Amino acid sequence: MTTIKFTTNQGDIVLELDGEKAPNTV
């Protein structure tokens, strides 16, 4: 699994990408 974290003006957002599933979007 790959975790991508980035910061916005509303706070931190973390996306977890699973190779066996579609990416989860916020």
N, CA, C and O atoms as a Maestro MAE file, in Angstrom:
{
 s_m_m2io_version
 :::
 2.0.0
}

f_m_ct {
 s_m_title
 :::
 protein
 m_atom[104] {
  # First column is atom index #
  i_m_mmod_type
  r_m_x_coord
  r_m_y_coord
  r_m_z_coord
  i_m_residue_number
  s_m_chain_name
  s_m_pdb_residue_name
  s_m_pdb_atom_name
  i_m_atomic_number
  :::
  1 25 0.856 -1.203 0.000 1 A "MET " " N  " 7
  2 3 0.000 0.000 0.000 1 A "MET " " CA " 6
  3 2 0.880 1.237 0.000 1 A "MET " " C  " 6
  4 15 1.930 1.275 0.640 1 A "MET " " O  " 8
  5 25 0.435 2.231 -0.721 2 A "THR " " N  " 7
  6 3 1.160 3.496 -0.767 2 A "THR " " CA " 6
  7 2 0.319 4.579 -0.118 2 A "THR " " C  " 6
  8 15 -0.866 4.726 -0.418 2 A "THR " " O  " 8
  9 25 0.941 5.336 0.773 3 A "THR " " N  " 7
  10 3 0.227 6.425 1.432 3 A "THR " " CA " 6
  11 2 0.773 7.751 0.931 3 A "THR " " C  " 6
  12 15 1.981 7.984 0.947 3 A "THR " " O  " 8
  13 25 -0.125 8.612 0.490 4 A "ILE " " N  " 7
  14 3 0.265 9.936 0.012 4 A "ILE " " CA " 6
  15 2 -0.336 10.975 0.946 4 A "ILE " " C  " 6
  16 15 -1.547 10.999 1.161 4 A "ILE " " O  " 8
  17 25 0.520 11.838 1.502 5 A "LYS " " N  " 7
  18 3 0.041 12.863 2.417 5 A "LYS " " CA " 6
  19 2 0.407 14.232 1.861 5 A "LYS " " C  " 6
  20 15 1.538 14.464 1.435 5 A "LYS " " O  " 8
  21 25 -0.566 15.132 1.874 6 A "PHE " " N  " 7
  22 3 -0.279 16.502 1.470 6 A "PHE " " CA " 6
  23 2 -1.104 17.463 2.301 6 A "PHE " " C  " 6
  24 15 -2.141 17.099 2.853 6 A "PHE " " O  " 8
  25 25 -0.628 18.694 2.380 7 A "THR " " N  " 7
  26 3 -1.252 19.676 3.255 7 A "THR " " CA " 6
  27 2 -2.037 20.693 2.440 7 A "THR " " C  " 6
  28 15 -1.555 21.195 1.424 7 A "THR " " O  " 8
  29 25 -3.254 20.992 2.893 8 A "THR " " N  " 7
  30 3 -4.059 22.036 2.270 8 A "THR " " CA " 6
  31 2 -4.366 23.094 3.315 8 A "THR " " C  " 6
  32 15 -4.012 22.948 4.485 8 A "THR " " O  " 8
  33 25 -5.022 24.150 2.889 9 A "ASN " " N  " 7
  34 3 -5.366 25.210 3.835 9 A "ASN " " CA " 6
  35 2 -6.457 24.766 4.804 9 A "ASN " " C  " 6
  36 15 -6.776 25.480 5.754 9 A "ASN " " O  " 8
  37 25 -7.030 23.582 4.562 10 A "GLN " " N  " 7
  38 3 -8.059 23.057 5.459 10 A "GLN " " CA " 6
  39 2 -7.511 21.943 6.340 10 A "GLN " " C  " 6
  40 15 -8.249 21.338 7.118 10 A "GLN " " O  " 8
  41 25 -6.211 21.673 6.216 11 A "GLY " " N  " 7
  42 3 -5.616 20.617 7.026 11 A "GLY " " CA " 6
  43 2 -4.937 19.575 6.160 11 A "GLY " " C  " 6
  44 15 -4.890 19.693 4.935 11 A "GLY " " O  " 8
  45 25 -4.405 18.543 6.825 12 A "ASP " " N  " 7
  46 3 -3.700 17.492 6.106 12 A "ASP " " CA " 6
  47 2 -4.683 16.490 5.518 12 A "ASP " " C  " 6
  48 15 -5.701 16.167 6.131 12 A "ASP " " O  " 8
  49 25 -4.368 16.006 4.330 13 A "ILE " " N  " 7
  50 3 -5.173 14.967 3.691 13 A "ILE " " CA " 6
  51 2 -4.258 13.784 3.397 13 A "ILE " " C  " 6
  52 15 -3.168 13.944 2.849 13 A "ILE " " O  " 8
  53 25 -4.722 12.597 3.772 14 A "VAL " " N  " 7
  54 3 -3.938 11.390 3.536 14 A "VAL " " CA " 6
  55 2 -4.716 10.463 2.620 14 A "VAL " " C  " 6
  56 15 -5.861 10.110 2.902 14 A "VAL " " O  " 8
  57 25 -4.083 10.070 1.520 15 A "LEU " " N  " 7
  58 3 -4.710 9.144 0.586 15 A "LEU " " CA " 6
  59 2 -3.988 7.804 0.670 15 A "LEU " " C  " 6
  60 15 -2.762 7.750 0.583 15 A "LEU " " O  " 8
  61 25 -4.740 6.736 0.837 16 A "GLU " " N  " 7
  62 3 -4.153 5.405 0.869 16 A "GLU " " CA " 6
  63 2 -4.505 4.688 -0.423 16 A "GLU " " C  " 6
  64 15 -5.682 4.505 -0.735 16 A "GLU " " O  " 8
  65 25 -3.486 4.279 -1.177 17 A "LEU " " N  " 7
  66 3 -3.711 3.610 -2.445 17 A "LEU " " CA " 6
  67 2 -3.408 2.127 -2.283 17 A "LEU " " C  " 6
  68 15 -2.305 1.746 -1.892 17 A "LEU " " O  " 8
  69 25 -4.393 1.298 -2.587 18 A "ASP " " N  " 7
  70 3 -4.225 -0.147 -2.478 18 A "ASP " " CA " 6
  71 2 -4.101 -0.725 -3.878 18 A "ASP " " C  " 6
  72 15 -4.942 -0.459 -4.737 18 A "ASP " " O  " 8
  73 25 -3.069 -1.506 -4.113 19 A "GLY " " N  " 7
  74 3 -2.816 -2.047 -5.439 19 A "GLY " " CA " 6
  75 2 -3.916 -2.978 -5.917 19 A "GLY " " C  " 6
  76 15 -4.056 -3.198 -7.120 19 A "GLY " " O  " 8
  77 25 -4.705 -3.532 -4.990 20 A "GLU " " N  " 7
  78 3 -5.749 -4.478 -5.370 20 A "GLU " " CA " 6
  79 2 -7.116 -3.809 -5.438 20 A "GLU " " C  " 6
  80 15 -8.106 -4.444 -5.798 20 A "GLU " " O  " 8
  81 25 -7.166 -2.528 -5.091 21 A "LYS " " N  " 7
  82 3 -8.448 -1.832 -5.085 21 A "LYS " " CA " 6
  83 2 -8.287 -0.487 -5.773 21 A "LYS " " C  " 6
  84 15 -7.168 -0.026 -5.996 21 A "LYS " " O  " 8
  85 25 -9.389 0.129 -6.103 22 A "ALA " " N  " 7
  86 3 -9.344 1.465 -6.679 22 A "ALA " " CA " 6
  87 2 -8.920 2.455 -5.594 22 A "ALA " " C  " 6
  88 15 -9.249 2.253 -4.425 22 A "ALA " " O  " 8
  89 25 -8.205 3.509 -5.951 23 A "PRO " " N  " 7
  90 3 -7.789 4.518 -4.981 23 A "PRO " " CA " 6
  91 2 -8.982 5.154 -4.285 23 A "PRO " " C  " 6
  92 15 -10.023 5.394 -4.897 23 A "PRO " " O  " 8
  93 25 -8.815 5.420 -3.001 24 A "ASN " " N  " 7
  94 3 -9.865 6.097 -2.243 24 A "ASN " " CA " 6
  95 2 -9.697 7.595 -2.402 24 A "ASN " " C  " 6
  96 15 -8.617 8.134 -2.163 24 A "ASN " " O  " 8
  97 25 -10.763 8.266 -2.804 25 A "THR " " N  " 7
  98 3 -10.694 9.705 -2.987 25 A "THR " " CA " 6
  99 2 -11.527 10.413 -1.935 25 A "THR " " C  " 6
  100 15 -12.538 9.885 -1.473 25 A "THR " " O  " 8
  101 25 -11.104 11.593 -1.564 26 A "VAL " " N  " 7
  102 3 -11.808 12.355 -0.535 26 A "VAL " " CA " 6
  103 2 -12.836 13.255 -1.195 26 A "VAL " " C  " 6
  104 15 -13.545 13.990 -0.509 26 A "VAL " " O  " 8
  :::
 }
 m_bond[103] {
  # First column is bond index #
  i_m_from
  i_m_to
  i_m_order
  :::
  1 1 2 1
  2 2 3 1
  3 3 4 2
  4 3 5 1
  5 5 6 1
  6 6 7 1
  7 7 8 2
  8 7 9 1
  9 9 10 1
  10 10 11 1
  11 11 12 2
  12 11 13 1
  13 13 14 1
  14 14 15 1
  15 15 16 2
  16 15 17 1
  17 17 18 1
  18 18 19 1
  19 19 20 2
  20 19 21 1
  21 21 22 1
  22 22 23 1
  23 23 24 2
  24 23 25 1
  25 25 26 1
  26 26 27 1
  27 27 28 2
  28 27 29 1
  29 29 30 1
  30 30 31 1
  31 31 32 2
  32 31 33 1
  33 33 34 1
  34 34 35 1
  35 35 36 2
  36 35 37 1
  37 37 38 1
  38 38 39 1
  39 39 40 2
  40 39 41 1
  41 41 42 1
  42 42 43 1
  43 43 44 2
  44 43 45 1
  45 45 46 1
  46 46 47 1
  47 47 48 2
  48 47 49 1
  49 49 50 1
  50 50 51 1
  51 51 52 2
  52 51 53 1
  53 53 54 1
  54 54 55 1
  55 55 56 2
  56 55 57 1
  57 57 58 1
  58 58 59 1
  59 59 60 2
  60 59 61 1
  61 61 62 1
  62 62 63 1
  63 63 64 2
  64 63 65 1
  65 65 66 1
  66 66 67 1
  67 67 68 2
  68 67 69 1
  69 69 70 1
  70 70 71 1
  71 71 72 2
  72 71 73 1
  73 73 74 1
  74 74 75 1
  75 75 76 2
  76 75 77 1
  77 77 78 1
  78 78 79 1
  79 79 80 2
  80 79 81 1
  81 81 82 1
  82 82 83 1
  83 83 84 2
  84 83 85 1
  85 85 86 1
  86 86 87 1
  87 87 88 2
  88 87 89 1
  89 89 90 1
  90 90 91 1
  91 91 92 2
  92 91 93 1
  93 93 94 1
  94 94 95 1
  95 95 96 2
  96 95 97 1
  97 97 98 1
  98 98 99 1
  99 99 100 2
  100 99 101 1
  101 101 102 1
  102 102 103 1
  103 103 104 2
  :::
 }
}
